[in-house]
Structures are given as structure tokens and as C-alpha cells.
């Protein structure tokens, strides 16, 4: 599976299509955006920026005028903005762009309202509870709206709640960073599976949200591997490194053989390079071979070779996809 543009270029390379007709073929295939496409893009961009500016403007206005506004003035302003952001739903359908952006703006203001309530009445709740409550409240809106930016917002909120939770609570060998990283791997991997399945079931084409979630999963898994490498010699946690090994094998296998996403393959390669260089650096430190700059030179050479090899492998992979080889 590859883009229409890549297919046309492939036809030119094979001598099937005359290069002089390449531009006409791309225009006929819809590769180049037309005027209505630009109009639709600018319309959605301005709508999204307007909703985001309105929501964040309310938050910053209340924060800047905290002492000047009374208690009821603050709540009236935030709640009024929240109701105003939902008013377009009286006219537009939830699946329309206006309705989806309205839900997204309202979801942001729900968090502002929760923060205002906690700050005003000093409920004593931890910060992670605010984000967890925020995520629970806007989850039905994400299901109803089926809007990718809203889902990205929800995933980000839940990840922040996870990190904040593990800064307060430790369970046995789950220290702050390790517990948060493991929880993020499991949560984001589950979201990624559901998102990929839904995208394939609905024949979706946008992959921005999927790539963000996959990158979050890889970042957390790489953090576990680095923790296993850099941890003190008396407290080696090889099992955390095995979590990364399992992730990288599944990640590269799925996105190489089945879904075919070059960006996510590059993310996996970057994780391998970072983890490999960290492991080699730890070995040099343990063997006392880093003195005199020789160890740093070796790490630099390994990094150059790994980067060049990764670029060549990614190019060959993309070429094999275009030629239809597995």
C-alpha cells in the first residue's frame, strides 16, 4: 500500500508513463490540492484556531484577573464560555466539523472549570485526581464526537494523570519513573490497538493520532529500557528491558509487514539507536574504557554507522513496498 504520488513515480521509473505527462497524471489523480481543498483546509484551520483561542483565552483571562474577579464572576465566566461552546450543537450535528470543534473547546473548558473549583474551594484533592476526573468526564464526548484532536487531548490528559499519580504513590518495586513508564506503555498500547482497529474498520486515512499514541508508547518503553541500563549495578531490572524488547519486536513487525507506516518504523529505529548507544556507554563505563575520549569517539562512530544503516534500511523498505514485495 502506497500513495498515488508514489505509484505515479513508480510508473515513470518503469517507463510506463512519460515524465512529460507526470504533472497531468497527478492533477487527474487528485495529488495536487485544488482550490476547494485549500478553502476547506483554511476554513477548518481557522475554526480550530478560533475555538482553541477562545478556550485558552478564558483560562488566561481568569488567571490574570484572579484577584479582580470575584468568586461568582470567575465561575460565571468559565461556565458561560462552556455553555457558549456547546450552543452550536443545537444547530450542527455532532459529526460535523463545527460540532466536533465545539465539543473539543468544551472539553478544554471542563478542565478549566475543575481547576477553578479545586482552587477556589481547596478541596484537598491531588492534581492527578483533577486530570483523571477531567478524562472521565470528557470520555463520552470523545465517543460521541469521534474527532481525532479530541481523542488526542483525552490521551494526553490520561497520560498526565498517570505520571502525576506515580509521583505520589509507590508500590513495592514500582518507583516513580518506572511505574509511570510501565503504566503509560500498557495504556497507550491498548489505545493504539483500539485506534488502529477502528481506523481499519472505518477505512480511515488520517494517521496523526495513531502516530502520536504510538510515539508515546515507544517513548515510555524506551524509558524502561534506559532505566534497566542506567540503574545501579546492585539493582538491575532486566524485566524492564524485556518490556522494551517485546515492544520493539511487535512494533517493527506490525508496521513493517501489516500496516506499513514508515514514520513509525523510523520511531522504532530511533528507539533502538538510543537504547543501543546507552547500553554501549554503560559497558564502557563498567569496563573503565571511557577515559581519554576514546569511549566517546567510539560512541560517536557507532551513532554515525547506526544512523546511516537505519536510513538505508528505511529507503529499502519503502522501495520494497512500492514494488509490492513483502
C-alpha beads as a LAMMPS data file, in Angstrom:
LAMMPS data file: protein, C-alpha beads

326 atoms
325 bonds

1 atom types
1 bond types

-500.0 500.0 xlo xhi
-500.0 500.0 ylo yhi
-500.0 500.0 zlo zhi

Masses

1 110.0

Atoms # bond

1 1 1 0.000 0.000 0.000
2 1 1 1.457 3.358 -1.012
3 1 1 0.290 6.793 -2.084
4 1 1 -0.994 7.771 -5.505
5 1 1 2.005 10.044 -5.990
6 1 1 4.409 7.169 -5.266
7 1 1 2.512 4.958 -7.701
8 1 1 2.795 7.545 -10.482
9 1 1 6.517 7.952 -9.811
10 1 1 6.838 4.174 -9.890
11 1 1 5.179 4.123 -13.319
12 1 1 7.661 6.724 -14.532
13 1 1 10.605 4.687 -13.230
14 1 1 9.293 1.611 -15.019
15 1 1 8.983 3.538 -18.270
16 1 1 5.207 3.010 -18.409
17 1 1 4.401 6.710 -18.080
18 1 1 6.115 9.518 -19.960
19 1 1 7.704 12.002 -17.480
20 1 1 6.225 14.860 -19.501
21 1 1 2.759 13.652 -18.519
22 1 1 3.569 13.246 -14.825
23 1 1 2.069 16.579 -13.750
24 1 1 -1.130 15.992 -15.729
25 1 1 -1.441 12.493 -14.252
26 1 1 -1.026 13.809 -10.719
27 1 1 -3.597 16.528 -11.290
28 1 1 -6.048 13.995 -12.718
29 1 1 -5.451 11.658 -9.759
30 1 1 -6.037 14.440 -7.251
31 1 1 -2.493 14.509 -5.870
32 1 1 -2.274 18.288 -6.044
33 1 1 -4.851 20.095 -3.879
34 1 1 -7.462 22.096 -5.748
35 1 1 -8.933 25.441 -4.830
36 1 1 -11.834 23.918 -2.921
37 1 1 -9.408 21.737 -0.998
38 1 1 -7.425 24.789 0.098
39 1 1 -10.663 26.550 1.008
40 1 1 -11.765 23.593 3.145
41 1 1 -8.355 23.388 4.831
42 1 1 -8.223 27.098 5.670
43 1 1 -11.810 27.012 6.904
44 1 1 -11.098 24.138 9.296
45 1 1 -7.791 25.659 10.390
46 1 1 -9.385 28.980 11.277
47 1 1 -12.275 27.230 13.018
48 1 1 -9.904 25.139 15.115
49 1 1 -7.677 28.097 15.985
50 1 1 -10.726 30.158 16.901
51 1 1 -12.086 27.501 19.261
52 1 1 -8.668 26.939 20.828
53 1 1 -8.102 30.693 21.242
54 1 1 -11.499 31.113 22.875
55 1 1 -10.948 28.281 25.359
56 1 1 -7.402 29.256 26.283
57 1 1 -8.335 32.936 26.319
58 1 1 -10.914 32.292 29.033
59 1 1 -8.357 30.354 31.083
60 1 1 -5.679 33.046 30.818
61 1 1 -8.181 35.861 31.409
62 1 1 -9.375 34.306 34.657
63 1 1 -5.828 33.560 35.792
64 1 1 -4.588 37.084 35.008
65 1 1 -7.569 38.782 36.706
66 1 1 -7.812 36.335 39.601
67 1 1 -7.854 38.995 42.309
68 1 1 -10.068 41.412 40.380
69 1 1 -12.786 38.872 39.646
70 1 1 -14.972 37.649 42.465
71 1 1 -15.801 34.035 43.139
72 1 1 -19.067 34.156 41.245
73 1 1 -17.541 36.218 38.461
74 1 1 -14.940 33.541 37.796
75 1 1 -17.476 30.728 37.741
76 1 1 -19.901 32.746 35.630
77 1 1 -17.209 33.475 33.063
78 1 1 -15.958 29.879 32.758
79 1 1 -19.401 28.293 32.857
80 1 1 -20.759 30.845 30.415
81 1 1 -17.954 30.091 27.991
82 1 1 -18.588 26.357 28.438
83 1 1 -22.289 26.766 27.630
84 1 1 -21.494 29.058 24.690
85 1 1 -19.118 26.476 23.235
86 1 1 -21.924 23.893 23.283
87 1 1 -24.582 26.144 21.719
88 1 1 -23.538 25.346 18.102
89 1 1 -24.626 21.753 18.770
90 1 1 -28.236 22.980 18.735
91 1 1 -27.852 23.593 15.027
92 1 1 -24.994 21.400 13.836
93 1 1 -24.680 17.640 14.023
94 1 1 -22.090 16.013 16.280
95 1 1 -20.335 14.544 13.253
96 1 1 -19.959 17.925 11.551
97 1 1 -16.732 19.885 11.878
98 1 1 -18.436 22.676 13.780
99 1 1 -19.953 20.219 16.229
100 1 1 -16.670 18.370 16.712
101 1 1 -14.686 21.560 17.314
102 1 1 -17.384 22.747 19.710
103 1 1 -17.006 19.563 21.747
104 1 1 -13.231 19.979 21.775
105 1 1 -13.478 23.549 23.053
106 1 1 -15.973 22.471 25.699
107 1 1 -13.661 19.624 26.751
108 1 1 -10.849 22.115 27.389
109 1 1 -13.158 24.331 29.425
110 1 1 -14.264 21.359 31.550
111 1 1 -10.682 21.081 32.760
112 1 1 -10.586 24.820 33.443
113 1 1 -13.805 24.547 35.454
114 1 1 -12.449 21.651 37.524
115 1 1 -9.223 23.546 38.221
116 1 1 -11.198 26.652 39.193
117 1 1 -13.403 24.637 41.539
118 1 1 -10.442 22.974 43.232
119 1 1 -8.504 26.236 43.575
120 1 1 -11.471 28.187 44.896
121 1 1 -12.767 25.719 47.469
122 1 1 -9.442 23.999 48.250
123 1 1 -10.937 20.520 48.101
124 1 1 -7.632 18.890 49.036
125 1 1 -7.703 16.612 46.004
126 1 1 -4.389 15.699 44.422
127 1 1 -3.548 17.046 40.995
128 1 1 -3.750 13.597 39.413
129 1 1 -7.380 13.356 40.528
130 1 1 -8.197 16.543 38.640
131 1 1 -6.798 15.136 35.398
132 1 1 -8.364 11.722 35.998
133 1 1 -11.780 13.314 36.615
134 1 1 -11.301 15.507 33.572
135 1 1 -10.567 12.460 31.436
136 1 1 -13.583 10.549 32.740
137 1 1 -15.952 13.473 32.131
138 1 1 -14.934 14.122 28.529
139 1 1 -14.658 10.447 27.538
140 1 1 -18.345 10.252 26.462
141 1 1 -17.843 13.360 24.326
142 1 1 -14.923 11.701 22.585
143 1 1 -17.037 8.623 21.869
144 1 1 -19.901 10.719 20.523
145 1 1 -17.793 13.204 18.570
146 1 1 -15.345 10.696 17.049
147 1 1 -12.952 13.582 16.447
148 1 1 -9.223 12.877 16.298
149 1 1 -7.990 16.081 18.059
150 1 1 -10.433 15.436 20.899
151 1 1 -9.090 11.902 21.297
152 1 1 -5.522 13.206 21.270
153 1 1 -6.486 15.650 24.016
154 1 1 -8.029 12.825 26.037
155 1 1 -4.972 10.589 25.651
156 1 1 -2.724 13.448 26.765
157 1 1 -4.880 14.116 29.835
158 1 1 -4.830 10.464 30.909
159 1 1 -1.059 10.259 30.431
160 1 1 -0.571 13.330 32.609
161 1 1 -2.824 11.749 35.257
162 1 1 -0.718 8.576 35.169
163 1 1 2.544 10.480 35.609
164 1 1 1.155 12.610 38.445
165 1 1 -0.281 9.540 40.165
166 1 1 3.059 7.750 40.309
167 1 1 4.789 10.848 41.652
168 1 1 2.737 10.384 44.815
169 1 1 2.312 6.614 45.174
170 1 1 4.973 3.910 45.017
171 1 1 4.174 0.208 45.041
172 1 1 6.994 -2.128 46.002
173 1 1 9.464 -2.056 43.079
174 1 1 7.356 0.471 41.151
175 1 1 9.272 3.665 41.773
176 1 1 8.079 6.955 40.333
177 1 1 9.553 6.893 36.816
178 1 1 9.405 3.122 36.327
179 1 1 5.777 2.763 37.413
180 1 1 4.648 5.709 35.296
181 1 1 6.530 4.411 32.244
182 1 1 5.086 0.902 32.562
183 1 1 1.559 2.236 33.047
184 1 1 1.990 4.513 30.021
185 1 1 3.193 1.601 27.881
186 1 1 0.190 -0.528 28.808
187 1 1 -2.377 2.266 28.489
188 1 1 -1.074 3.725 25.223
189 1 1 -0.606 0.270 23.699
190 1 1 -4.246 -0.541 24.464
191 1 1 -5.397 2.773 22.978
192 1 1 -3.200 2.164 19.934
193 1 1 -4.689 -1.282 19.308
194 1 1 -8.247 0.041 19.561
195 1 1 -7.436 3.065 17.390
196 1 1 -5.773 1.001 14.666
197 1 1 -8.639 -1.487 14.652
198 1 1 -11.232 1.305 14.418
199 1 1 -9.291 3.064 11.664
200 1 1 -9.085 -0.088 9.570
201 1 1 -12.749 -0.944 10.211
202 1 1 -13.885 2.516 9.108
203 1 1 -11.304 2.834 6.283
204 1 1 -9.833 5.925 7.891
205 1 1 -6.877 7.634 6.226
206 1 1 -5.609 10.083 8.867
207 1 1 -2.802 8.678 10.993
208 1 1 -1.746 11.686 13.056
209 1 1 -3.438 10.468 16.230
210 1 1 -2.196 6.903 15.769
211 1 1 1.362 8.122 15.313
212 1 1 1.190 10.318 18.407
213 1 1 -0.074 7.440 20.560
214 1 1 2.500 5.045 19.101
215 1 1 5.258 7.587 19.791
216 1 1 4.087 7.932 23.408
217 1 1 4.159 4.146 23.769
218 1 1 7.652 3.937 22.314
219 1 1 8.918 6.787 24.476
220 1 1 7.698 5.075 27.642
221 1 1 9.094 1.688 26.565
222 1 1 12.456 3.267 25.733
223 1 1 12.441 4.913 29.152
224 1 1 12.056 1.486 30.773
225 1 1 14.994 0.156 28.740
226 1 1 17.176 3.114 29.695
227 1 1 16.218 2.619 33.338
228 1 1 17.311 -1.007 33.120
229 1 1 20.633 0.046 31.596
230 1 1 21.458 3.021 33.801
231 1 1 20.183 1.540 37.099
232 1 1 22.700 0.874 39.826
233 1 1 24.620 -2.386 39.444
234 1 1 23.036 -3.814 42.599
235 1 1 19.521 -3.178 41.350
236 1 1 19.404 -4.436 37.777
237 1 1 15.884 -4.738 36.428
238 1 1 16.243 -6.839 33.299
239 1 1 12.462 -7.345 33.156
240 1 1 12.002 -3.686 32.255
241 1 1 14.409 -4.148 29.395
242 1 1 12.373 -7.162 28.275
243 1 1 9.295 -4.929 28.096
244 1 1 11.178 -2.773 25.612
245 1 1 12.359 -5.824 23.641
246 1 1 8.784 -7.118 23.356
247 1 1 7.564 -3.688 22.284
248 1 1 10.233 -3.129 19.627
249 1 1 9.707 -6.585 18.083
250 1 1 5.932 -6.184 17.864
251 1 1 6.187 -2.555 16.772
252 1 1 8.575 -3.181 13.855
253 1 1 6.881 -6.418 12.826
254 1 1 3.389 -4.920 12.676
255 1 1 4.368 -1.647 10.999
256 1 1 6.708 -3.414 8.578
257 1 1 4.545 -6.331 7.484
258 1 1 0.917 -5.362 8.025
259 1 1 0.103 -1.694 8.489
260 1 1 3.225 -0.334 6.774
261 1 1 3.987 3.035 8.317
262 1 1 7.463 4.371 7.549
263 1 1 7.236 7.109 10.179
264 1 1 6.572 4.626 12.963
265 1 1 9.329 2.365 11.684
266 1 1 11.667 5.358 11.984
267 1 1 10.456 5.855 15.561
268 1 1 11.307 2.239 16.324
269 1 1 14.752 2.613 14.761
270 1 1 15.392 5.748 16.809
271 1 1 14.500 3.832 19.957
272 1 1 16.907 1.043 19.010
273 1 1 19.717 3.541 18.388
274 1 1 19.153 5.391 21.672
275 1 1 18.946 2.180 23.681
276 1 1 21.930 0.621 21.920
277 1 1 24.159 3.662 22.456
278 1 1 23.134 3.830 26.114
279 1 1 23.923 0.138 26.572
280 1 1 27.322 0.503 24.912
281 1 1 28.070 3.570 27.022
282 1 1 27.212 1.670 30.190
283 1 1 29.544 -1.159 29.149
284 1 1 32.378 1.315 28.552
285 1 1 31.817 2.823 31.981
286 1 1 31.755 -0.592 33.675
287 1 1 34.980 -1.616 31.914
288 1 1 36.648 1.742 32.622
289 1 1 37.221 2.385 28.914
290 1 1 35.833 5.906 28.675
291 1 1 38.954 7.755 29.780
292 1 1 40.899 9.846 27.318
293 1 1 37.982 10.441 24.984
294 1 1 38.306 7.087 23.210
295 1 1 34.988 5.869 24.524
296 1 1 33.185 8.992 23.340
297 1 1 34.755 8.613 19.905
298 1 1 33.555 5.015 19.750
299 1 1 30.018 6.061 20.701
300 1 1 30.081 8.758 18.001
301 1 1 31.185 6.256 15.363
302 1 1 28.509 3.782 16.429
303 1 1 25.909 6.540 16.231
304 1 1 27.003 7.522 12.712
305 1 1 27.009 3.931 11.465
306 1 1 23.643 3.192 13.084
307 1 1 22.076 6.315 11.592
308 1 1 23.393 5.550 8.116
309 1 1 22.282 1.928 8.314
310 1 1 18.834 2.945 9.527
311 1 1 18.397 5.419 6.660
312 1 1 19.416 2.764 4.118
313 1 1 17.068 0.187 5.643
314 1 1 14.137 2.609 5.636
315 1 1 14.776 3.504 1.978
316 1 1 14.902 -0.172 1.015
317 1 1 11.725 -0.830 2.962
318 1 1 9.877 1.993 1.214
319 1 1 11.142 0.759 -2.158
320 1 1 10.002 -2.797 -1.443
321 1 1 6.535 -1.521 -0.535
322 1 1 6.298 0.416 -3.782
323 1 1 7.342 -2.646 -5.756
324 1 1 4.815 -4.792 -3.916
325 1 1 7.367 -7.061 -2.246
326 1 1 6.975 -8.333 1.272

Bonds

1 1 1 2
2 1 2 3
3 1 3 4
4 1 4 5
5 1 5 6
6 1 6 7
7 1 7 8
8 1 8 9
9 1 9 10
10 1 10 11
11 1 11 12
12 1 12 13
13 1 13 14
14 1 14 15
15 1 15 16
16 1 16 17
17 1 17 18
18 1 18 19
19 1 19 20
20 1 20 21
21 1 21 22
22 1 22 23
23 1 23 24
24 1 24 25
25 1 25 26
26 1 26 27
27 1 27 28
28 1 28 29
29 1 29 30
30 1 30 31
31 1 31 32
32 1 32 33
33 1 33 34
34 1 34 35
35 1 35 36
36 1 36 37
37 1 37 38
38 1 38 39
39 1 39 40
40 1 40 41
41 1 41 42
42 1 42 43
43 1 43 44
44 1 44 45
45 1 45 46
46 1 46 47
47 1 47 48
48 1 48 49
49 1 49 50
50 1 50 51
51 1 51 52
52 1 52 53
53 1 53 54
54 1 54 55
55 1 55 56
56 1 56 57
57 1 57 58
58 1 58 59
59 1 59 60
60 1 60 61
61 1 61 62
62 1 62 63
63 1 63 64
64 1 64 65
65 1 65 66
66 1 66 67
67 1 67 68
68 1 68 69
69 1 69 70
70 1 70 71
71 1 71 72
72 1 72 73
73 1 73 74
74 1 74 75
75 1 75 76
76 1 76 77
77 1 77 78
78 1 78 79
79 1 79 80
80 1 80 81
81 1 81 82
82 1 82 83
83 1 83 84
84 1 84 85
85 1 85 86
86 1 86 87
87 1 87 88
88 1 88 89
89 1 89 90
90 1 90 91
91 1 91 92
92 1 92 93
93 1 93 94
94 1 94 95
95 1 95 96
96 1 96 97
97 1 97 98
98 1 98 99
99 1 99 100
100 1 100 101
101 1 101 102
102 1 102 103
103 1 103 104
104 1 104 105
105 1 105 106
106 1 106 107
107 1 107 108
108 1 108 109
109 1 109 110
110 1 110 111
111 1 111 112
112 1 112 113
113 1 113 114
114 1 114 115
115 1 115 116
116 1 116 117
117 1 117 118
118 1 118 119
119 1 119 120
120 1 120 121
121 1 121 122
122 1 122 123
123 1 123 124
124 1 124 125
125 1 125 126
126 1 126 127
127 1 127 128
128 1 128 129
129 1 129 130
130 1 130 131
131 1 131 132
132 1 132 133
133 1 133 134
134 1 134 135
135 1 135 136
136 1 136 137
137 1 137 138
138 1 138 139
139 1 139 140
140 1 140 141
141 1 141 142
142 1 142 143
143 1 143 144
144 1 144 145
145 1 145 146
146 1 146 147
147 1 147 148
148 1 148 149
149 1 149 150
150 1 150 151
151 1 151 152
152 1 152 153
153 1 153 154
154 1 154 155
155 1 155 156
156 1 156 157
157 1 157 158
158 1 158 159
159 1 159 160
160 1 160 161
161 1 161 162
162 1 162 163
163 1 163 164
164 1 164 165
165 1 165 166
166 1 166 167
167 1 167 168
168 1 168 169
169 1 169 170
170 1 170 171
171 1 171 172
172 1 172 173
173 1 173 174
174 1 174 175
175 1 175 176
176 1 176 177
177 1 177 178
178 1 178 179
179 1 179 180
180 1 180 181
181 1 181 182
182 1 182 183
183 1 183 184
184 1 184 185
185 1 185 186
186 1 186 187
187 1 187 188
188 1 188 189
189 1 189 190
190 1 190 191
191 1 191 192
192 1 192 193
193 1 193 194
194 1 194 195
195 1 195 196
196 1 196 197
197 1 197 198
198 1 198 199
199 1 199 200
200 1 200 201
201 1 201 202
202 1 202 203
203 1 203 204
204 1 204 205
205 1 205 206
206 1 206 207
207 1 207 208
208 1 208 209
209 1 209 210
210 1 210 211
211 1 211 212
212 1 212 213
213 1 213 214
214 1 214 215
215 1 215 216
216 1 216 217
217 1 217 218
218 1 218 219
219 1 219 220
220 1 220 221
221 1 221 222
222 1 222 223
223 1 223 224
224 1 224 225
225 1 225 226
226 1 226 227
227 1 227 228
228 1 228 229
229 1 229 230
230 1 230 231
231 1 231 232
232 1 232 233
233 1 233 234
234 1 234 235
235 1 235 236
236 1 236 237
237 1 237 238
238 1 238 239
239 1 239 240
240 1 240 241
241 1 241 242
242 1 242 243
243 1 243 244
244 1 244 245
245 1 245 246
246 1 246 247
247 1 247 248
248 1 248 249
249 1 249 250
250 1 250 251
251 1 251 252
252 1 252 253
253 1 253 254
254 1 254 255
255 1 255 256
256 1 256 257
257 1 257 258
258 1 258 259
259 1 259 260
260 1 260 261
261 1 261 262
262 1 262 263
263 1 263 264
264 1 264 265
265 1 265 266
266 1 266 267
267 1 267 268
268 1 268 269
269 1 269 270
270 1 270 271
271 1 271 272
272 1 272 273
273 1 273 274
274 1 274 275
275 1 275 276
276 1 276 277
277 1 277 278
278 1 278 279
279 1 279 280
280 1 280 281
281 1 281 282
282 1 282 283
283 1 283 284
284 1 284 285
285 1 285 286
286 1 286 287
287 1 287 288
288 1 288 289
289 1 289 290
290 1 290 291
291 1 291 292
292 1 292 293
293 1 293 294
294 1 294 295
295 1 295 296
296 1 296 297
297 1 297 298
298 1 298 299
299 1 299 300
300 1 300 301
301 1 301 302
302 1 302 303
303 1 303 304
304 1 304 305
305 1 305 306
306 1 306 307
307 1 307 308
308 1 308 309
309 1 309 310
310 1 310 311
311 1 311 312
312 1 312 313
313 1 313 314
314 1 314 315
315 1 315 316
316 1 316 317
317 1 317 318
318 1 318 319
319 1 319 320
320 1 320 321
321 1 321 322
322 1 322 323
323 1 323 324
324 1 324 325
325 1 325 326
